[in-house]
Amino acid sequence: MRYQIRDQYPGALAKLLMVTKWNKHEDVAQGSVTFSALPTEGGDDQKVARSRADLVLFSQMIFLLQSWPELPVLNALELLDFNFPDPHVSRFTVNSLKKLT
């Protein structure tokens, strides 16, 4: 479904990115988290599974972002929100806004 949104509704990127937990600053600050960094012993199995699912979704969204078409200015401005602190999103946004110069 993400690829259909990319192809048919590219202006909806901000809404699609909202499903990714960009507000997990400890994950975002590292750029990406490796599976080895996740707790595996003595931790709650459900929490670990949720963390791994978040990591997979985060990685998929970064991959998808790399193939996303350039956004119109108004849609790109949505991505400057503090909800998207990831450097990949920032780089994509800046590239979309470069056409203003």
Protein Blocks (a to p, Z undefined) as FASTA:
>chain_A
ZZmmmmmmmmlmmmmmmmpcfklmmlmmnopacfklpcfehpafklmmmmmmmmmmmmmm
mmmmmmpccddfklmmmmmpmklmcfklmmmmmmmmmmmZZ
